[in-house]
């Protein structure tokens, strides 16, 4: 007769059990006994905090036959059918790379608050109203100080005020020209933080606003409420748009971000900058926390003169991790870019090539999420090129 551990390994190989039931990470080695699901180590730790989940290691703990019997009658697929029977479109299930707060709030909403059950009513999902107001702590533009601000989401826009009593908003952001993400650059300083990105019409630049909530549930409620409001607005503008299509377009994560070195137009010295690839907008900053970019490059399809090349001019051959980004305005030379290591180089080349390959000119009358006005040229540089450094050829660059 097979041992309990041998039987458990057979159950782990059944369809659906080969990934974490929460974040879909591969080869989960933990199990929630009473829920009947297999978990990665991070999600298992969150389940332990619920105090209603009995968590055991599939490798390190001892198992009895009756425990395996309990798991064998459930499994990830059956649990999903029950606990995720009615997930609102404004919710985004976590991925293996999601931040801790995203995984935590998904698990708590799923099991502790039972928001995704087939019988869960609207009273359990306040974010479905698409309207919200409250305090979020906003990072100041030029310092590391975070100040409490009164935010209001209503009437197709997100506004924030210096205090609850103020009548004039400091900033008003159109939902259609706004993106929010819980997984992006500059969010490392606080576990419950969120990035708001939008087109600032006054100064014609993309702006980043960093905010955080005191508790994880509140920042997730803000995120879901914004998504719900935007999904409703998009479907109001384009009635033929399905809920699923609107949800897919409502918000998005940046393709890639991190440090690269670039050269000014003189191409004599390299500058270290923080780059963000946001759809077809490649922006670079002095630091990840800057509200405005130093410059933006709007990428288009290859037929318009955009392409990426890992081969560099002879004068840059000694930089192993250099590559070139070619645009119409730099057709005679392109933008030399320098990654930190070979892995980063290939990641950037792949992301940029994918963007160029998938680029197309948007049709303004049919686009569900109208894009902000695009500058007339592919490159807008705002920076003064006086903060430069020359990388040592012996470094990892």
C-alpha positions as CSV (number, residue, x, y, z in Angstrom):
1,X,0.0,0.0,0.0
2,X,1.3,3.5,-0.9
3,X,2.4,5.7,2.0
4,X,0.6,9.0,2.7
5,X,3.4,11.0,1.1
6,X,3.4,8.9,-2.1
7,X,-0.4,9.4,-2.3
8,X,0.0,13.1,-1.8
9,X,2.5,13.3,-4.6
10,X,0.0,11.6,-6.9
11,X,-2.7,14.2,-5.9
12,X,-0.2,17.0,-6.6
13,X,0.1,15.8,-10.2
14,X,-3.6,16.0,-10.8
15,X,-4.8,18.8,-13.3
16,X,-4.8,22.2,-11.7
17,X,-2.7,21.2,-8.7
18,X,0.7,21.9,-10.3
19,X,0.4,25.7,-9.7
20,X,-0.3,27.8,-6.7
21,X,-4.1,28.2,-6.3
22,X,-3.7,32.0,-5.6
23,X,-0.8,33.4,-7.7
24,X,-0.3,30.6,-10.3
25,X,3.3,30.1,-9.4
26,X,4.7,26.7,-10.5
27,X,5.4,23.7,-8.3
28,X,3.7,24.7,-5.1
29,X,5.1,22.8,-2.1
30,X,2.5,23.8,0.5
31,X,-1.1,22.9,1.1
32,X,-4.1,24.4,2.9
33,X,-5.7,21.3,4.4
34,X,-9.2,22.6,5.0
35,X,-9.4,24.6,1.8
36,X,-8.0,21.7,-0.3
37,X,-5.6,23.9,-2.3
38,X,-1.9,23.8,-3.1
39,X,0.1,27.0,-2.4
40,X,3.5,28.6,-3.0
41,X,5.5,29.6,0.1
42,X,4.4,33.3,0.0
43,X,0.7,32.5,-0.3
44,X,1.0,29.8,2.3
45,X,2.3,32.4,4.7
46,X,-0.6,34.6,4.0
47,X,-3.0,31.7,4.6
48,X,-1.4,31.1,8.0
49,X,-2.3,34.7,9.0
50,X,-6.0,34.0,8.3
51,X,-6.0,31.7,11.3
52,X,-8.8,29.8,9.6
53,X,-6.5,27.9,7.3
54,X,-4.6,24.8,8.2
55,X,-1.3,24.9,6.3
56,X,1.2,22.1,5.9
57,X,4.3,21.5,3.9
58,X,4.1,18.9,1.2
59,X,7.7,17.9,1.8
60,X,8.6,18.7,5.4
61,X,5.5,17.8,7.4
62,X,4.3,14.3,8.2
63,X,1.0,13.3,6.6
64,X,-1.7,10.8,7.6
65,X,-4.0,8.9,5.2
66,X,-7.1,10.8,6.3
67,X,-5.3,14.1,5.5
68,X,-4.6,13.0,2.0
69,X,-8.2,11.7,1.6
70,X,-9.4,15.3,2.4
71,X,-7.1,16.9,-0.1
72,X,-7.9,14.3,-2.8
73,X,-11.6,15.1,-2.7
74,X,-10.9,18.8,-3.3
75,X,-8.0,20.3,-5.2
76,X,-7.3,23.6,-6.9
77,X,-9.9,23.4,-9.6
78,X,-12.8,22.5,-7.3
79,X,-11.8,25.2,-4.8
80,X,-11.6,27.7,-7.6
81,X,-15.1,26.9,-8.8
82,X,-16.4,27.6,-5.3
83,X,-14.3,30.5,-4.0
84,X,-13.9,32.3,-7.3
85,X,-17.4,31.8,-8.7
86,X,-18.1,35.5,-9.0
87,X,-14.9,37.6,-9.3
88,X,-15.7,41.2,-10.3
89,X,-14.0,42.4,-13.5
90,X,-12.3,45.2,-11.5
91,X,-10.3,42.6,-9.6
92,X,-7.0,41.4,-11.1
93,X,-5.9,38.0,-9.7
94,X,-2.3,38.0,-8.6
95,X,0.6,36.6,-10.6
96,X,3.8,35.1,-9.2
97,X,5.5,38.5,-9.6
98,X,2.8,40.5,-7.9
99,X,3.7,42.5,-4.7
100,X,2.8,41.1,-1.3
101,X,-0.2,43.4,-0.8
102,X,-1.8,42.2,-4.0
103,X,-1.5,38.5,-3.0
104,X,-2.6,39.3,0.6
105,X,-5.7,41.2,-0.3
106,X,-6.7,38.7,-2.9
107,X,-6.6,35.9,-0.4
108,X,-8.3,37.9,2.3
109,X,-11.1,39.0,-0.1
110,X,-11.5,35.4,-1.3
111,X,-11.6,33.5,2.0
112,X,-11.9,36.0,4.9
113,X,-14.4,38.4,3.3
114,X,-15.9,35.8,0.9
115,X,-16.4,38.5,-1.8
116,X,-16.1,36.1,-4.7
117,X,-18.7,33.5,-3.7
118,X,-21.6,33.0,-6.0
119,X,-23.9,34.2,-3.2
120,X,-21.8,37.3,-2.4
121,X,-23.9,40.5,-2.6
122,X,-23.0,44.0,-3.4
123,X,-22.7,45.0,0.2
124,X,-19.5,42.9,0.4
125,X,-18.1,44.8,-2.6
126,X,-18.1,48.5,-1.9
127,X,-15.7,49.2,-4.7
128,X,-18.4,48.2,-7.3
129,X,-20.0,51.7,-6.8
130,X,-17.1,53.3,-8.7
131,X,-17.2,56.2,-6.2
132,X,-14.8,56.7,-3.3
133,X,-13.3,59.4,-1.1
134,X,-10.7,59.3,1.7
135,X,-7.2,60.0,2.8
136,X,-4.2,58.8,0.8
137,X,-0.6,59.7,1.6
138,X,1.0,61.4,-1.4
139,X,4.7,61.7,-2.0
140,X,5.8,65.3,-2.5
141,X,7.4,66.2,-5.9
142,X,10.8,67.2,-4.7
143,X,11.3,65.4,-1.4
144,X,10.7,62.0,0.3
145,X,8.0,63.5,2.5
146,X,4.5,61.9,2.3
147,X,1.6,64.1,3.2
148,X,-2.0,63.1,3.8
149,X,-4.3,64.4,1.0
150,X,-8.1,64.1,0.5
151,X,-8.8,62.1,-2.6
152,X,-12.2,62.0,-4.4
153,X,-13.2,59.6,-7.2
154,X,-16.4,60.8,-8.8
155,X,-17.8,62.3,-12.0
156,X,-15.3,60.6,-14.4
157,X,-12.3,62.0,-12.6
158,X,-9.9,61.6,-9.7
159,X,-9.2,64.7,-7.7
160,X,-7.2,65.4,-4.6
161,X,-7.3,68.3,-2.1
162,X,-4.8,69.5,0.4
163,X,-7.4,68.8,3.1
164,X,-11.0,67.6,3.5
165,X,-12.2,71.2,4.0
166,X,-10.7,72.6,0.8
167,X,-13.1,73.4,-2.0
168,X,-10.5,73.7,-4.8
169,X,-8.7,70.6,-6.0
170,X,-4.9,70.7,-6.3
171,X,-5.1,68.3,-9.3
172,X,-8.0,66.9,-11.3
173,X,-7.2,63.8,-13.4
174,X,-9.5,62.5,-16.2
175,X,-10.2,58.8,-15.8
176,X,-9.7,58.2,-19.6
177,X,-6.1,59.6,-19.5
178,X,-5.1,57.8,-16.3
179,X,-3.5,54.5,-15.4
180,X,-3.0,53.0,-11.9
181,X,-0.8,50.1,-11.0
182,X,0.1,48.3,-7.8
183,X,3.2,46.9,-9.4
184,X,5.6,49.5,-10.8
185,X,8.6,51.7,-10.2
186,X,8.9,53.7,-7.1
187,X,6.6,51.6,-5.0
188,X,9.3,49.9,-2.9
189,X,9.2,52.5,-0.1
190,X,5.8,51.5,1.2
191,X,4.0,48.1,1.1
192,X,0.6,49.6,0.5
193,X,1.5,52.0,-2.3
194,X,0.1,52.7,-5.7
195,X,1.3,54.6,-8.8
196,X,-1.0,57.0,-10.6
197,X,0.2,57.9,-14.1
198,X,-1.6,60.4,-16.3
199,X,-1.1,63.0,-19.0
200,X,-0.6,66.5,-17.5
201,X,-2.2,68.7,-20.1
202,X,-0.9,71.9,-18.5
203,X,2.8,71.1,-19.0
204,X,2.4,68.5,-21.7
205,X,4.2,65.7,-19.9
206,X,3.3,62.4,-18.3
207,X,3.1,62.7,-14.6
208,X,3.6,60.1,-11.9
209,X,1.9,60.4,-8.5
210,X,2.9,58.0,-5.7
211,X,0.4,57.4,-2.9
212,X,-0.1,54.9,-0.1
213,X,-2.8,53.9,2.3
214,X,-2.3,53.0,5.9
215,X,-3.8,49.5,5.4
216,X,-3.6,47.1,2.5
217,X,-7.4,46.7,2.1
218,X,-7.8,50.4,1.6
219,X,-5.3,50.7,-1.3
220,X,-6.8,47.6,-2.9
221,X,-10.3,49.2,-2.6
222,X,-9.0,52.3,-4.3
223,X,-7.5,50.3,-7.1
224,X,-10.6,48.3,-7.7
225,X,-12.9,51.3,-7.4
226,X,-10.9,53.2,-10.0
227,X,-10.9,50.2,-12.3
228,X,-14.7,49.8,-11.8
229,X,-15.3,53.4,-12.6
230,X,-13.2,53.3,-15.7
231,X,-14.7,50.1,-17.0
232,X,-18.2,51.6,-16.6
233,X,-17.1,54.8,-18.4
234,X,-15.5,52.9,-21.3
235,X,-18.6,50.8,-21.8
236,X,-20.8,53.9,-21.7
237,X,-18.6,55.5,-24.4
238,X,-18.5,52.3,-26.5
239,X,-21.6,50.2,-25.8
240,X,-20.4,47.3,-27.9
241,X,-17.4,46.8,-25.6
242,X,-17.8,43.8,-23.4
243,X,-17.0,43.9,-19.7
244,X,-14.0,41.6,-20.3
245,X,-12.6,43.9,-23.0
246,X,-13.1,47.0,-21.0
247,X,-11.4,45.4,-17.9
248,X,-8.4,44.4,-20.0
249,X,-7.9,47.9,-21.3
250,X,-8.9,49.8,-18.1
251,X,-5.4,49.7,-16.4
252,X,-2.1,48.0,-17.3
253,X,1.3,47.3,-15.9
254,X,4.5,48.8,-17.4
255,X,6.3,46.5,-19.7
256,X,9.7,47.0,-18.1
257,X,11.6,49.5,-16.0
258,X,15.1,50.0,-14.6
259,X,18.4,51.7,-15.0
260,X,20.0,52.3,-18.4
261,X,22.7,54.7,-19.6
262,X,22.0,57.0,-22.4
263,X,23.9,59.7,-24.3
264,X,23.0,63.3,-25.0
265,X,22.9,64.5,-28.7
266,X,26.6,65.0,-28.6
267,X,27.1,61.3,-27.9
268,X,30.3,62.0,-26.0
269,X,29.3,61.0,-22.5
270,X,26.9,58.5,-21.0
271,X,24.2,59.5,-18.4
272,X,22.6,57.1,-16.0
273,X,18.9,57.4,-16.1
274,X,15.8,55.4,-14.9
275,X,13.8,54.2,-17.8
276,X,10.1,53.1,-18.0
277,X,8.4,51.5,-21.0
278,X,4.7,52.3,-20.7
279,X,3.0,50.8,-23.8
280,X,4.6,52.8,-26.6
281,X,6.0,55.5,-24.4
282,X,9.6,55.1,-23.3
283,X,10.3,57.7,-20.6
284,X,13.5,58.4,-18.6
285,X,13.9,60.0,-15.2
286,X,16.6,61.1,-12.9
287,X,15.2,58.7,-10.3
288,X,12.3,56.2,-10.0
289,X,10.5,58.7,-7.7
290,X,10.5,61.7,-10.0
291,X,7.0,63.1,-10.9
292,X,8.0,64.1,-14.4
293,X,10.3,62.5,-17.0
294,X,13.4,64.2,-18.4
295,X,12.4,63.0,-21.8
296,X,10.0,60.7,-23.7
297,X,10.4,58.6,-26.8
298,X,7.1,57.6,-28.5
299,X,7.7,54.3,-30.3
300,X,6.0,53.3,-33.5
301,X,6.0,50.5,-36.0
302,X,9.1,49.5,-38.0
303,X,7.6,50.8,-41.3
304,X,7.8,54.3,-39.8
305,X,11.5,53.9,-39.0
306,X,11.6,52.4,-35.5
307,X,13.8,49.4,-34.7
308,X,16.1,48.0,-32.1
309,X,19.6,46.6,-32.8
310,X,22.0,44.8,-30.5
311,X,24.9,45.8,-32.8
312,X,26.5,49.1,-31.9
313,X,28.9,51.4,-33.7
314,X,32.6,50.6,-33.5
315,X,33.3,53.4,-31.0
316,X,30.9,51.6,-28.5
317,X,32.1,48.1,-29.1
318,X,34.0,48.0,-25.8
319,X,30.6,48.4,-24.0
320,X,29.5,44.8,-23.9
321,X,25.9,45.5,-22.9
322,X,25.2,48.4,-25.3
323,X,22.5,48.4,-27.9
324,X,20.8,50.8,-30.3
325,X,17.3,52.2,-30.5
326,X,16.6,53.8,-33.9
327,X,13.8,56.3,-34.5
328,X,12.9,58.5,-37.5
329,X,14.5,61.6,-35.9
330,X,17.7,59.6,-35.2
331,X,17.8,57.6,-38.4
332,X,21.5,58.5,-39.0
333,X,22.7,57.2,-35.6
334,X,20.0,56.1,-33.2
335,X,20.0,56.2,-29.4
336,X,22.9,54.3,-27.8
337,X,21.6,52.6,-24.6
338,X,23.7,50.8,-22.1
339,X,22.3,48.1,-19.8
340,X,23.7,47.0,-16.4
341,X,24.3,43.4,-17.4
342,X,23.6,40.9,-20.2
343,X,20.3,39.8,-18.7
344,X,19.0,43.3,-18.5
345,X,20.2,44.1,-22.0
346,X,18.2,41.2,-23.5
347,X,15.1,42.0,-21.4
348,X,15.1,45.6,-22.7
349,X,15.8,44.5,-26.3
350,X,12.9,42.0,-26.2
351,X,10.5,44.5,-24.6
352,X,11.3,47.2,-27.1
353,X,11.2,44.9,-30.0
354,X,7.8,43.6,-28.9
355,X,6.5,47.2,-28.6
356,X,7.7,48.1,-32.1
357,X,6.3,44.9,-33.5
358,X,2.8,45.5,-31.9
359,X,2.7,49.3,-32.5
360,X,0.0,50.7,-34.7
361,X,-1.5,54.1,-35.2
362,X,-4.5,54.4,-33.0
363,X,-7.9,55.2,-34.5
364,X,-9.2,58.1,-32.3
365,X,-12.8,57.4,-33.0
366,X,-12.8,53.8,-32.1
367,X,-10.1,53.6,-29.4
368,X,-11.8,52.6,-26.1
369,X,-9.2,54.5,-24.0
370,X,-8.3,57.7,-25.9
371,X,-4.6,58.3,-25.7
372,X,-3.2,61.6,-24.5
373,X,-2.0,64.0,-27.1
374,X,1.2,62.8,-28.7
375,X,4.1,65.2,-29.4
376,X,4.7,65.9,-33.1
377,X,8.1,64.2,-33.0
378,X,9.1,60.8,-31.6
379,X,11.4,62.4,-29.1
380,X,10.9,65.1,-26.5
381,X,13.9,65.8,-24.3
382,X,13.4,68.3,-21.4
383,X,16.7,67.8,-19.5
384,X,19.8,70.0,-19.2
385,X,22.6,67.8,-20.1
386,X,25.1,68.8,-17.4
387,X,24.8,65.8,-15.1
388,X,26.9,63.2,-16.9
389,X,29.4,60.4,-16.2
390,X,31.5,58.2,-18.3
391,X,31.1,54.5,-17.4
392,X,34.3,52.6,-16.7
393,X,34.8,49.9,-19.4
394,X,35.7,47.4,-16.7
395,X,32.4,47.7,-14.9
396,X,29.4,45.5,-15.4
397,X,27.8,47.9,-17.9
